[in-house]
Amino acid sequence: MTNIAYYRKLRGLSQEDLAQKIGVKQPHISRIENGDDGPPLRLFMDIADALDVSLADLFSEEMTKAALMVVDAFRSGSDETRRLMSAMAKEVESLPLGDNREKPEI
C-alpha cells in the first residue's frame, strides 16, 4: 500500500487533478491508491514528482500515520488550536536534529 492518497489529499488534489498532472485517467489513480493496480516504477516517479515528495515518502508507513493525525487535528481544530499547533511547529523546527545535536561531555 502506498501513501499516494495521503499526500494527494494533503496537497488538496482530487484523483482527477493528480491524473491530469501525470497523464492518466482518474480510475487508474483510484486503482493505484486501492492497491488494485501495480504501475511501473516510472509512473510512481511521476506521481512523486506531481505530489512533490520522494519515492520513499510514497512507501513509508512510520511517519505518515502520525502526520495524518496531526493534519486531521489541525484541520478540525478551532482557530486557537491551529494557532497553538503552528506555534509548536515553529518551535520544533528550531530544534537541532541529526548529527548537529550537541553531544554530552563524558
KAJOHU-V983049 format. One record per residue. N is the residue number from 0. RES is the residue in three letters. OMEGA is omega in whole degrees, -180 to 180 (NA if undefined). BURIAL is 1 if it has 16 or more other C-alpha atoms within 10 Angstrom, else 0. Layout:
[[N,RES,OMEGA,BURIAL] [N,RES,OMEGA,BURIAL]]
This chain:
[[0,MET,-179,0] [1,THR,178,1] [2,ASN,-176,1] [3,ILE,-179,1] [4,ALA,180,1] [5,TYR,-178,1] [6,TYR,178,1] [7,ARG,180,1] [8,LYS,178,0] [9,LEU,179,0] [10,ARG,179,0] [11,GLY,-179,0] [12,LEU,172,0] [13,SER,175,0] [14,GLN,179,1] [15,GLU,178,0] [16,ASP,-179,1] [17,LEU,179,1] [18,ALA,179,1] [19,GLN,-179,0] [20,LYS,-176,0] [21,ILE,174,1] [22,GLY,175,0] [23,VAL,179,0] [24,LYS,-178,0] [25,GLN,-180,1] [26,PRO,178,0] [27,HIS,177,1] [28,ILE,179,1] [29,SER,180,1] [30,ARG,179,0] [31,ILE,-179,1] [32,GLU,-180,1] [33,ASN,-180,0] [34,GLY,-180,0] [35,ASP,-176,0] [36,ASP,177,0] [37,GLY,-177,0] [38,PRO,176,0] [39,PRO,-179,0] [40,LEU,-179,0] [41,ARG,-180,0] [42,LEU,175,0] [43,PHE,178,1] [44,MET,178,1] [45,ASP,179,1] [46,ILE,179,1] [47,ALA,178,1] [48,ASP,-178,0] [49,ALA,-179,1] [50,LEU,180,1] [51,ASP,177,0] [52,VAL,177,0] [53,SER,174,0] [54,LEU,179,1] [55,ALA,178,0] [56,ASP,-178,1] [57,LEU,-175,1] [58,PHE,-179,0] [59,SER,179,0] [60,GLU,-174,0] [61,GLU,-171,0] [62,MET,-171,0] [63,THR,180,1] [64,LYS,178,0] [65,ALA,-180,0] [66,ALA,179,0] [67,LEU,178,0] [68,MET,179,0] [69,VAL,180,0] [70,VAL,179,0] [71,ASP,179,0] [72,ALA,180,0] [73,PHE,-178,1] [74,ARG,-175,0] [75,SER,-177,0] [76,GLY,176,0] [77,SER,177,0] [78,ASP,179,0] [79,GLU,178,0] [80,THR,179,0] [81,ARG,179,0] [82,ARG,180,0] [83,LEU,179,0] [84,MET,177,1] [85,SER,178,0] [86,ALA,178,0] [87,MET,180,0] [88,ALA,178,0] [89,LYS,178,0] [90,GLU,180,0] [91,VAL,179,0] [92,GLU,-177,0] [93,SER,-179,0] [94,LEU,176,0] [95,PRO,-179,0] [96,LEU,174,0] [97,GLY,-177,0] [98,ASP,-179,0] [99,ASN,-179,0] [100,ARG,176,0] [101,GLU,179,0] [102,LYS,180,0] [103,PRO,177,0] [104,GLU,-180,0] [105,ILE,NA,0]]
